[in-house]
Amino acid sequence: MNILKSVTYITLSVSLLFGASQQENKQLQNIVKTGQKSSMLLLKTLGSNMKKNMKAGGPMQALDFCTQKAYTLTEEVNKKLPKGVTVKRISTKYRNPANQPQGSEQEVLASLEKLQSLHVKLPRQLIQKVDEHTYKYYKPLVINKQVCLKCHGNITNKKLKDAIAQRYPQDKAQHYKMGDLRGAVVVTIKK
């Protein structure tokens, strides 16, 4: 994907806001608000549980949490969201195949990765108009805590490395460094 298309994704919400009617502006503001609230609910839910498990039993217990509870907690968050709103995590370097990007999500992540490779500061959010009634809100996720690298960096703990390989034979979510783009939270909003 070329850089022009990347910039198009990033500036979509801005250009829509400037060229939009008051009604469209209000709709976009509601989409952003819904996306922010939904993505934060998921991140807080998963983050607090991850922190609790990491503190209680280190990376092995955190891995157990991810394997057994992360997807279930995501579904529980989705049940709390308004009708027509769903949230999930995606990554091009996914650990769980359920987090593999679908359709244009792959292109959005590729655009973010390209921007990061050019040392462009990533936006806090992106808005994609899928069709007349559907929008996707993307919140980029960046490795910004050293603790994340215990399971997603260059893993030296053989027991942990073997456990990850056993549970996630197609794992791609390693060898990250601080500041790397990990993926995104995607909130799909159907009006």
C-alpha positions as CSV (number, residue, x, y, z in Angstrom):
1,M,0.0,0.0,0.0
2,N,1.5,3.4,-0.9
3,I,2.0,6.2,1.5
4,L,-0.7,8.3,-0.1
5,K,-3.3,5.6,0.8
6,S,-1.9,5.5,4.3
7,V,-2.3,9.2,4.7
8,T,-5.9,8.9,3.3
9,Y,-6.8,6.5,6.1
10,I,-5.3,8.7,8.8
11,T,-6.9,11.9,7.5
12,L,-10.3,10.4,6.8
13,S,-11.9,11.6,10.0
14,V,-10.4,15.1,9.7
15,S,-11.5,15.5,6.1
16,L,-14.9,14.2,6.9
17,L,-15.3,16.6,9.8
18,F,-14.3,19.6,7.6
19,G,-16.4,18.7,4.6
20,A,-19.3,17.3,6.5
21,S,-22.7,18.8,7.5
22,Q,-23.5,19.4,11.1
23,Q,-25.4,16.1,11.2
24,E,-22.5,14.2,9.8
25,N,-20.1,15.9,12.2
26,K,-22.3,14.9,15.1
27,Q,-22.4,11.3,13.8
28,L,-18.6,11.2,13.5
29,Q,-18.2,12.6,17.0
30,N,-20.5,9.9,18.3
31,I,-18.5,7.3,16.5
32,V,-15.3,8.5,18.0
33,K,-16.9,8.7,21.5
34,T,-18.3,5.2,21.1
35,G,-14.9,3.9,19.8
36,Q,-13.0,5.5,22.6
37,K,-15.3,4.2,25.4
38,S,-15.5,0.7,23.9
39,S,-11.8,0.3,23.3
40,M,-10.9,1.6,26.7
41,L,-13.4,-0.8,28.4
42,L,-11.7,-3.7,26.6
43,L,-8.2,-2.5,27.4
44,K,-9.0,-1.8,31.1
45,T,-10.7,-5.2,31.4
46,L,-7.8,-7.2,29.9
47,G,-5.1,-5.0,31.3
48,S,-6.2,-5.2,34.9
49,N,-6.6,-8.9,34.7
50,M,-3.2,-9.3,33.0
51,K,-1.5,-7.1,35.6
52,K,-3.1,-9.2,38.4
53,N,-2.0,-12.5,36.9
54,M,1.5,-11.2,36.1
55,K,1.9,-10.0,39.7
56,A,0.5,-13.3,41.2
57,G,2.5,-15.7,39.1
58,G,4.7,-14.0,36.5
59,P,4.7,-14.7,32.8
60,M,3.5,-18.3,33.1
61,Q,0.4,-17.3,34.9
62,A,-0.1,-14.4,32.5
63,L,0.1,-16.9,29.6
64,D,-2.5,-19.1,31.4
65,F,-4.8,-16.0,31.6
66,C,-4.4,-15.1,28.0
67,T,-5.0,-18.7,26.8
68,Q,-8.0,-19.4,29.0
69,K,-9.7,-16.0,29.7
70,A,-8.7,-13.2,27.2
71,Y,-11.2,-14.2,24.5
72,T,-14.0,-14.9,27.0
73,L,-13.4,-11.5,28.6
74,T,-13.6,-9.9,25.2
75,E,-16.9,-11.5,24.6
76,E,-18.1,-10.3,28.0
77,V,-17.1,-6.8,27.1
78,N,-19.0,-7.1,23.8
79,K,-22.2,-8.0,25.8
80,K,-21.9,-4.8,27.7
81,L,-21.6,-2.6,24.6
82,P,-24.6,-0.9,22.9
83,K,-26.4,-2.8,20.2
84,G,-24.5,-2.8,16.9
85,V,-21.1,-2.2,18.6
86,T,-18.4,-4.9,18.9
87,V,-14.7,-4.7,19.9
88,K,-11.7,-6.9,19.2
89,R,-8.0,-6.9,19.1
90,I,-6.0,-7.4,15.8
91,S,-2.4,-7.8,14.9
92,T,-0.4,-8.8,11.8
93,K,1.9,-10.6,14.3
94,Y,-0.9,-12.3,16.2
95,R,-0.4,-15.0,18.8
96,N,-4.0,-16.2,18.7
97,P,-5.4,-16.8,15.2
98,A,-8.7,-15.2,16.4
99,N,-6.8,-11.9,16.4
100,Q,-5.8,-12.1,12.7
101,P,-7.0,-8.9,10.8
102,Q,-9.8,-9.5,8.3
103,G,-10.3,-7.7,5.0
104,S,-9.4,-4.0,5.0
105,E,-8.1,-4.3,8.6
106,Q,-4.9,-5.8,7.2
107,E,-4.5,-2.7,5.0
108,V,-5.1,-0.3,7.9
109,L,-2.4,-2.1,10.0
110,A,0.0,-2.1,7.1
111,S,-0.5,1.6,6.8
112,L,0.2,2.1,10.4
113,E,3.3,-0.1,10.2
114,K,4.5,1.9,7.2
115,L,4.0,5.2,9.0
116,Q,5.9,3.9,12.0
117,S,8.8,2.8,9.8
118,L,9.0,6.4,8.5
119,H,9.1,7.6,12.1
120,V,5.7,9.3,11.8
121,K,3.9,9.7,15.1
122,L,1.0,7.4,15.0
123,P,-2.5,8.9,15.4
124,R,-4.5,8.1,18.6
125,Q,-7.3,6.7,16.4
126,L,-8.5,6.1,12.9
127,I,-12.0,6.1,11.6
128,Q,-12.9,4.0,8.5
129,K,-16.3,4.3,6.8
130,V,-17.0,0.7,5.7
131,D,-20.4,1.4,4.2
132,E,-23.4,3.7,4.6
133,H,-24.2,2.2,8.1
134,T,-20.9,0.8,9.3
135,Y,-17.8,2.4,10.7
136,K,-14.6,1.0,12.2
137,Y,-12.7,2.8,14.9
138,Y,-9.0,1.8,15.2
139,K,-6.9,2.5,18.3
140,P,-3.3,1.6,17.6
141,L,-1.6,-0.4,20.3
142,V,2.1,0.2,20.9
143,I,4.5,-1.7,23.2
144,N,5.0,0.9,25.9
145,K,5.7,-1.1,29.0
146,Q,8.7,-3.2,29.6
147,V,6.6,-6.0,31.2
148,C,5.0,-6.6,27.7
149,L,8.3,-7.8,26.4
150,K,8.4,-10.7,28.9
151,C,6.0,-12.5,26.6
152,H,6.3,-10.5,23.4
153,G,10.0,-9.6,23.2
154,N,13.0,-11.9,22.7
155,I,11.9,-14.7,25.2
156,T,14.8,-16.3,27.0
157,N,12.8,-18.3,29.5
158,K,12.8,-21.8,27.9
159,K,9.7,-23.0,29.9
160,L,7.7,-20.0,28.8
161,K,8.9,-20.2,25.2
162,D,7.9,-23.9,25.1
163,A,4.5,-23.2,26.7
164,I,3.8,-20.5,24.1
165,A,4.8,-22.8,21.3
166,Q,2.6,-25.6,22.6
167,R,-0.5,-23.4,23.1
168,Y,0.0,-21.2,20.0
169,P,1.8,-23.3,17.3
170,Q,1.4,-20.4,14.8
171,D,2.6,-17.7,17.2
172,K,4.0,-14.6,15.5
173,A,3.8,-12.3,18.5
174,Q,7.5,-12.3,19.6
175,H,10.6,-10.2,19.0
176,Y,9.0,-6.8,19.7
177,K,10.9,-3.9,21.1
178,M,9.8,-0.9,23.1
179,G,7.8,1.5,20.9
180,D,6.8,-1.1,18.3
181,L,3.3,-1.2,16.9
182,R,1.7,-4.3,18.4
183,G,-1.6,-4.1,16.6
184,A,-4.9,-2.3,17.2
185,V,-8.2,-2.4,19.0
186,V,-11.0,-2.3,16.4
187,V,-14.5,-1.2,17.3
188,T,-17.1,-1.9,14.7
189,I,-20.1,0.4,14.9
190,K,-23.2,-0.4,12.9
191,K,-25.9,2.3,12.8
